[in-house]
């Protein structure tokens, strides 16, 4: 049993560890389930912080919405037995108050809360004057400003230790993942907050356990600082999100299977070779921008012809033909159809903007 007075130091050490591994059940269900999960996670030797959902915001009423405040005592007991710090999600000032009353070591703000600035402010106000690490998940919808706003609100409340959790975004037409990773948004958020703890949540991105390792490895390859993965002693019988949870033993195997990367290496040869290649990329980028600029000048000439002949800017048949041609060409050049679509969509919109200026000048 670990003395409670040292738990703050243990939490600080866990927060600073790289990679940071957080795991535990989607929901605390029973005292036995919570404690058994904690013990089995401890036995893996891989877990730094244990998570468990106490209050579960569900899309529709009638679903299991969490065991409530009584589950906090179970987490407290699990921590006393294992010495592993515990973390819970909070969405209201009352939940913050209850979690702190039971000495929860780390709090996180969930995606359904991050999307609402009023809710984030409510939580931030409750955290004012408190010394506790806080993790903030991305909002459900792909909106970096909401995510950044949540960070700012919590920071202004005086919280010094803030971390980010990338759990994917809800998007129309997404079929492969429960929440589309949209890695480019996570990368941009990381760029805007260099040095801030940034971990990945493959459980909520995947929504199913068979692709957890693949997504976790991608996150580590992108220099995330760690992972938060849901683990349950009997995943198939879990009261919430059963398909995406794995046993503590499987969690241990997954963490062991990941190839952990270094952000840098102390090698002059490596840096010299990399710098040479990066200079080549810089040159090609400059040439690409010059070519795109020339393309836009031609688009403006087309816009003038359309204006003179009273023709609409958008020509659907022509756009479809451009895409089909690009797909065929891109396939031969080793470029994915997904990239071709995003690239040409961006170029097309810029072309429309240029033509629109001409048409309305």
C-alpha positions as CSV (number, residue, x, y, z in Angstrom):
1,X,0.0,0.0,0.0
2,X,1.3,3.4,-1.0
3,X,1.1,6.3,1.5
4,X,-1.4,8.9,0.3
5,X,1.1,11.7,1.0
6,X,3.4,10.4,-1.7
7,X,0.6,10.1,-4.4
8,X,1.1,13.7,-5.6
9,X,4.8,12.9,-6.3
10,X,3.8,9.6,-8.0
11,X,1.3,11.5,-10.2
12,X,3.9,14.1,-11.1
13,X,6.3,11.4,-12.1
14,X,3.7,9.7,-14.3
15,X,2.7,13.0,-15.9
16,X,6.4,13.6,-16.9
17,X,6.9,10.0,-18.2
18,X,7.3,9.3,-21.9
19,X,5.5,7.4,-23.2
20,X,2.7,8.0,-20.7
21,X,0.2,5.1,-20.7
22,X,-3.3,5.6,-19.3
23,X,-5.7,2.7,-19.2
24,X,-8.8,1.4,-17.5
25,X,-12.5,0.7,-18.1
26,X,-14.8,2.9,-20.1
27,X,-17.1,2.8,-17.1
28,X,-16.7,1.9,-13.5
29,X,-19.4,-0.7,-13.0
30,X,-18.8,-2.4,-9.7
31,X,-16.3,-2.2,-6.9
32,X,-15.0,-5.7,-7.8
33,X,-14.6,-4.8,-11.5
34,X,-12.7,-1.6,-10.7
35,X,-10.3,-3.2,-8.2
36,X,-9.7,-6.3,-10.3
37,X,-9.0,-4.1,-13.3
38,X,-6.6,-2.0,-11.4
39,X,-4.7,-5.0,-10.0
40,X,-4.4,-6.6,-13.4
41,X,-3.3,-3.3,-15.0
42,X,-0.6,-3.1,-12.3
43,X,0.5,-6.6,-13.1
44,X,1.3,-5.6,-16.7
45,X,3.9,-3.1,-15.5
46,X,2.8,-0.9,-18.4
47,X,0.2,1.5,-16.9
48,X,1.1,4.9,-15.3
49,X,-2.4,6.2,-14.6
50,X,-5.7,4.3,-14.3
51,X,-8.8,5.9,-15.9
52,X,-12.5,5.0,-15.4
53,X,-15.7,6.7,-16.4
54,X,-17.9,7.7,-13.4
55,X,-20.3,9.9,-15.3
56,X,-21.0,8.9,-18.9
57,X,-22.6,11.5,-21.2
58,X,-24.6,9.3,-23.7
59,X,-26.1,10.4,-26.9
60,X,-29.6,9.0,-26.1
61,X,-31.4,8.5,-22.7
62,X,-31.8,4.9,-21.6
63,X,-28.1,4.0,-22.1
64,X,-25.9,3.4,-19.1
65,X,-24.8,6.9,-17.9
66,X,-22.3,5.9,-15.3
67,X,-22.4,4.6,-11.8
68,X,-22.1,8.1,-10.3
69,X,-20.3,9.5,-7.4
70,X,-20.2,6.3,-5.4
71,X,-17.7,4.9,-8.0
72,X,-15.1,7.5,-6.9
73,X,-14.7,5.6,-3.6
74,X,-13.9,2.4,-5.6
75,X,-11.2,4.3,-7.6
76,X,-9.8,5.6,-4.3
77,X,-9.6,2.1,-3.0
78,X,-8.0,0.7,-6.2
79,X,-5.4,3.4,-6.0
80,X,-4.6,2.6,-2.4
81,X,-4.1,-1.1,-3.3
82,X,-2.0,-0.6,-6.4
83,X,-0.3,2.8,-6.0
84,X,-1.5,3.8,-9.5
85,X,-2.9,7.4,-9.8
86,X,-6.5,7.6,-11.0
87,X,-8.2,9.9,-13.6
88,X,-11.8,10.6,-14.3
89,X,-13.8,12.7,-16.8
90,X,-15.7,15.8,-15.4
91,X,-18.3,17.8,-17.2
92,X,-19.8,20.0,-14.5
93,X,-18.7,22.0,-11.5
94,X,-20.3,19.5,-9.1
95,X,-18.4,16.6,-10.7
96,X,-15.2,18.5,-10.3
97,X,-16.1,19.1,-6.6
98,X,-16.9,15.4,-6.1
99,X,-13.7,14.2,-7.9
100,X,-11.5,16.4,-5.8
101,X,-13.3,15.4,-2.6
102,X,-12.1,11.8,-3.3
103,X,-8.6,13.0,-4.2
104,X,-8.7,12.0,-7.8
105,X,-5.2,12.6,-9.2
106,X,-5.9,13.7,-12.8
107,X,-9.1,15.1,-14.4
108,X,-10.0,15.2,-18.1
109,X,-12.6,17.2,-20.0
110,X,-14.4,15.0,-22.5
111,X,-15.2,15.7,-26.2
112,X,-18.9,16.4,-25.5
113,X,-17.9,19.1,-23.0
114,X,-15.1,20.6,-25.0
115,X,-17.6,21.4,-27.8
116,X,-19.5,23.7,-25.4
117,X,-17.6,26.8,-24.2
118,X,-20.2,27.4,-21.4
119,X,-19.6,23.9,-20.0
120,X,-15.8,24.3,-20.3
121,X,-16.0,27.6,-18.4
122,X,-18.2,26.0,-15.7
123,X,-15.5,23.3,-15.2
124,X,-12.7,25.9,-15.4
125,X,-14.3,28.1,-12.7
126,X,-14.6,25.0,-10.4
127,X,-10.9,24.3,-10.9
128,X,-9.8,27.9,-10.0
129,X,-7.2,27.7,-7.2
130,X,-6.8,23.9,-7.5
131,X,-3.4,22.2,-8.2
132,X,-4.4,19.2,-10.3
133,X,-3.3,18.1,-13.9
134,X,-6.1,18.4,-16.5
135,X,-6.3,16.7,-19.8
136,X,-8.6,18.1,-22.5
137,X,-10.0,16.0,-25.3
138,X,-10.7,17.4,-28.8
139,X,-14.3,18.5,-29.4
140,X,-16.5,16.0,-31.2
141,X,-16.7,18.2,-34.3
142,X,-13.4,19.1,-36.2
143,X,-13.0,22.6,-34.8
144,X,-9.6,23.5,-33.5
145,X,-10.8,26.9,-32.2
146,X,-13.1,25.1,-29.7
147,X,-10.2,22.9,-28.6
148,X,-7.8,25.9,-28.2
149,X,-10.5,27.8,-26.4
150,X,-10.9,25.1,-23.9
151,X,-7.1,25.1,-23.2
152,X,-7.2,28.9,-22.8
153,X,-10.2,28.7,-20.3
154,X,-8.5,26.1,-18.2
155,X,-5.2,27.9,-18.3
156,X,-6.8,31.2,-17.2
157,X,-8.3,29.3,-14.2
158,X,-4.7,28.9,-13.0
159,X,-4.2,25.2,-14.0
160,X,-0.5,24.8,-14.8
161,X,-0.4,21.2,-16.0
162,X,-2.6,20.9,-19.1
163,X,-2.5,18.0,-21.6
164,X,-4.3,17.2,-24.8
165,X,-6.1,14.0,-25.8
166,X,-6.7,13.4,-29.5
167,X,-9.7,11.0,-29.8
168,X,-10.8,11.6,-33.4
169,X,-13.7,13.6,-34.8
170,X,-17.2,12.9,-35.8
171,X,-17.5,13.3,-39.6
172,X,-20.2,12.6,-42.2
173,X,-19.4,9.6,-44.4
174,X,-16.8,8.1,-42.1
175,X,-17.1,4.3,-42.1
176,X,-13.7,3.0,-41.2
177,X,-13.5,4.5,-37.7
178,X,-15.8,5.3,-34.9
179,X,-14.3,8.8,-35.0
180,X,-12.1,9.8,-37.9
181,X,-8.6,10.6,-36.7
182,X,-8.1,13.6,-39.0
183,X,-4.4,13.4,-38.2
184,X,-3.8,16.8,-39.8
185,X,-5.9,18.6,-37.2
186,X,-4.0,16.8,-34.4
187,X,-0.7,17.8,-36.0
188,X,-1.8,21.4,-36.3
189,X,-2.9,21.4,-32.6
190,X,0.5,20.0,-31.7
191,X,2.2,22.7,-33.7
192,X,0.3,25.4,-31.9
193,X,1.1,24.0,-28.5
194,X,4.7,22.7,-28.7
195,X,5.9,21.1,-25.4
196,X,2.3,20.4,-24.1
197,X,1.6,16.8,-23.2
198,X,-0.2,15.3,-26.2
199,X,-1.6,11.7,-26.0
200,X,-3.7,9.7,-28.4
201,X,-6.9,7.8,-27.7
202,X,-7.1,4.9,-30.2
203,X,-10.1,3.4,-28.4
204,X,-12.4,6.2,-29.3
205,X,-10.9,6.6,-32.8
206,X,-11.3,2.9,-33.6
207,X,-14.5,1.9,-31.9
208,X,-13.3,-1.7,-32.2
209,X,-10.3,-3.5,-30.8
210,X,-9.0,-5.2,-33.9
211,X,-7.3,-2.0,-35.3
212,X,-6.2,-0.5,-32.0
213,X,-2.5,-1.4,-32.5
214,X,-2.4,0.0,-36.0
215,X,-3.8,3.4,-34.9
216,X,-1.7,3.5,-31.7
217,X,1.5,2.9,-33.8
218,X,0.5,5.7,-36.2
219,X,0.1,8.0,-33.2
220,X,3.5,7.1,-31.8
221,X,5.1,7.5,-35.3
222,X,3.6,11.1,-35.3
223,X,5.4,11.8,-32.0
224,X,2.5,11.6,-29.6
225,X,3.6,11.5,-25.9
226,X,1.5,8.5,-25.0
227,X,-1.8,6.6,-25.2
228,X,-5.1,6.3,-23.3
229,X,-6.6,2.9,-24.0
230,X,-9.8,1.4,-22.5
231,X,-9.3,-1.9,-20.7
232,X,-11.8,-4.1,-19.0
233,X,-11.5,-7.5,-17.2
234,X,-14.3,-8.9,-19.4
235,X,-14.7,-6.5,-22.4
236,X,-17.5,-8.4,-24.1
237,X,-19.7,-7.9,-21.0
238,X,-18.8,-4.2,-20.5
239,X,-21.7,-2.0,-19.7
240,X,-20.5,0.6,-22.3
241,X,-18.3,0.6,-25.4
242,X,-17.7,-3.2,-25.2
243,X,-16.3,-3.5,-28.7
244,X,-13.4,-1.1,-28.2
245,X,-12.1,-2.4,-24.9
246,X,-9.4,-5.0,-24.3
247,X,-8.3,-7.0,-21.3
248,X,-5.4,-5.7,-19.2
249,X,-3.3,-8.6,-20.5
250,X,-4.0,-7.6,-24.1
251,X,-3.2,-4.0,-23.1
252,X,0.2,-5.2,-21.9
253,X,0.8,-7.1,-25.2
254,X,-0.3,-4.1,-27.3
255,X,2.0,-1.6,-25.5
256,X,4.9,-4.1,-25.8
257,X,4.2,-4.5,-29.6
258,X,4.5,-0.8,-30.4
259,X,7.8,0.4,-31.8
260,X,8.5,3.5,-29.8
261,X,10.3,6.2,-31.7
262,X,12.7,8.9,-30.8
263,X,12.0,12.5,-31.7
264,X,15.7,13.1,-32.4
265,X,19.1,11.4,-32.4
266,X,22.6,12.7,-31.6
267,X,24.2,12.0,-34.9
268,X,25.9,14.6,-37.1
269,X,25.7,12.3,-40.1
270,X,21.9,11.9,-39.6
271,X,21.3,15.6,-39.3
272,X,23.5,16.4,-42.3
273,X,21.7,13.9,-44.5
274,X,18.3,15.1,-43.3
275,X,19.1,18.7,-43.8
276,X,20.2,17.9,-47.4
277,X,16.9,16.2,-48.1
278,X,14.9,19.0,-46.4
279,X,16.6,21.6,-48.7
280,X,15.4,19.5,-51.7
281,X,11.9,19.6,-50.3
282,X,12.1,23.3,-49.7
283,X,13.1,23.8,-53.4
284,X,10.3,21.6,-54.7
285,X,7.8,23.4,-52.4
286,X,9.0,26.7,-53.9
287,X,8.5,25.4,-57.4
288,X,5.1,24.0,-56.6
289,X,3.9,27.3,-55.3
290,X,5.2,29.1,-58.4
291,X,3.4,26.6,-60.6
292,X,0.2,27.0,-58.6
293,X,0.5,30.8,-58.9
294,X,0.8,30.4,-62.7
295,X,-2.2,28.1,-62.7
296,X,-4.3,30.8,-60.8
297,X,-3.3,33.4,-63.4
298,X,-4.7,31.1,-66.1
299,X,-7.9,30.6,-64.0
300,X,-8.3,34.4,-63.9
301,X,-8.1,34.5,-67.7
302,X,-10.8,31.8,-67.8
303,X,-12.9,33.8,-65.4
304,X,-12.7,36.8,-67.7
305,X,-13.9,34.7,-70.6
306,X,-16.8,33.4,-68.5
307,X,-17.6,37.0,-67.4
308,X,-17.6,38.2,-71.0
309,X,-19.9,35.4,-72.0
310,X,-22.1,35.4,-68.9
311,X,-21.2,31.8,-67.9
312,X,-21.2,30.4,-64.4
313,X,-17.9,29.8,-62.6
314,X,-18.6,26.2,-61.7
315,X,-18.5,23.7,-64.6
316,X,-19.4,20.3,-63.1
317,X,-18.5,18.2,-66.1
318,X,-15.1,19.9,-66.4
319,X,-14.4,19.4,-62.7
320,X,-15.3,15.7,-62.9
321,X,-13.0,15.3,-65.9
322,X,-10.1,17.0,-64.0
323,X,-10.5,14.7,-61.1
324,X,-10.7,11.5,-63.2
325,X,-7.6,12.5,-65.1
326,X,-5.8,13.3,-61.8
327,X,-6.8,9.9,-60.3
328,X,-5.4,8.0,-63.3
329,X,-2.2,10.1,-63.3
330,X,-1.8,10.0,-59.5
331,X,-2.2,6.2,-59.4
332,X,0.8,5.8,-61.8
333,X,2.8,8.3,-59.7
334,X,2.1,6.5,-56.4
335,X,-0.3,9.2,-55.0
336,X,-3.4,8.0,-53.1
337,X,-6.8,8.9,-54.4
338,X,-7.5,10.5,-50.9
339,X,-4.6,12.9,-51.3
340,X,-5.5,13.7,-54.9
341,X,-9.1,14.5,-53.8
342,X,-8.0,16.8,-51.0
343,X,-5.3,18.5,-53.1
344,X,-7.4,19.2,-56.1
345,X,-10.4,20.3,-53.9
346,X,-8.1,22.9,-52.4
347,X,-6.7,24.0,-55.7
348,X,-10.3,24.1,-57.2
349,X,-11.6,26.3,-54.4
350,X,-8.7,28.7,-54.8
351,X,-9.3,28.8,-58.5
352,X,-13.0,29.6,-57.9
353,X,-12.0,32.4,-55.5
354,X,-9.8,33.9,-58.2
355,X,-12.5,33.6,-60.9
356,X,-15.1,35.0,-58.5
357,X,-13.0,38.2,-58.0
358,X,-12.7,38.6,-61.8
359,X,-16.5,38.0,-62.3
360,X,-17.4,40.5,-59.7
361,X,-14.8,43.2,-60.4
